[in-house]
Every structure is written in structure tokens, then in C-alpha cells.
Amino acid sequence: MIDIIAILTGSEVSEKIGQLKLKSPDGKMRMTDVADTEQLLRLIQSIPSPKAEPFKLWLAKEGYERIEETEDSEKRLKKRLEKTLYRH
């Protein structure tokens, strides 16, 4: 987590990040920064840096496509239900 923040902002500050003890490459248990998917995406969204813009654009594009897929699925389902109901 700190690596992502540092790359995008040059800072290592976030109060939203939790920590868990995880095994490190040297075999020792160390406190490690963790976040769930929503926290990570919101964190990237909130970073006011030109380096974060490609991620933000990608997230917006993926979100738009997901909404379109959902709407198309709902339209297809509605049409199928209408055809089925009008047959009987």
C-alpha cells in the first residue's frame, strides 16, 4: 500500500490503511499495510497527481463499461420476459 501511495504522490500517508502481521520474504512476521478493493480504488481516486490520472481514466472506463453491460443485460432480460409472457 505504501508503495502505491509513494509512487503516485511521493507521500506515505493514509489513515484508511489497516495492518496485519504477514510473513515477509525474510521469513519473519511483520506488520504489513493492507486494504480491501474498495479502499484501494478510493485511495487511487483521491490522489491529486498527474501520475494517478491514467489509473483514474482506466477506472472510469471500466466502470462505464460495467454499467453498460448491466443495462444491456437488464434490457435483454426484459425483452425475453415480454416475449415469454405474450406467447401465453
Buried (B, 14 or more C-beta within 10 A) or exposed (E): BEEBBEEBBEEEEBEEBEEEEEEEEEEEEEEBBEBEEEBBBEBBEEBEBEEBEEBBEEBEEEEEEEEEEEEEEEEEEEEEEEEEEEEE
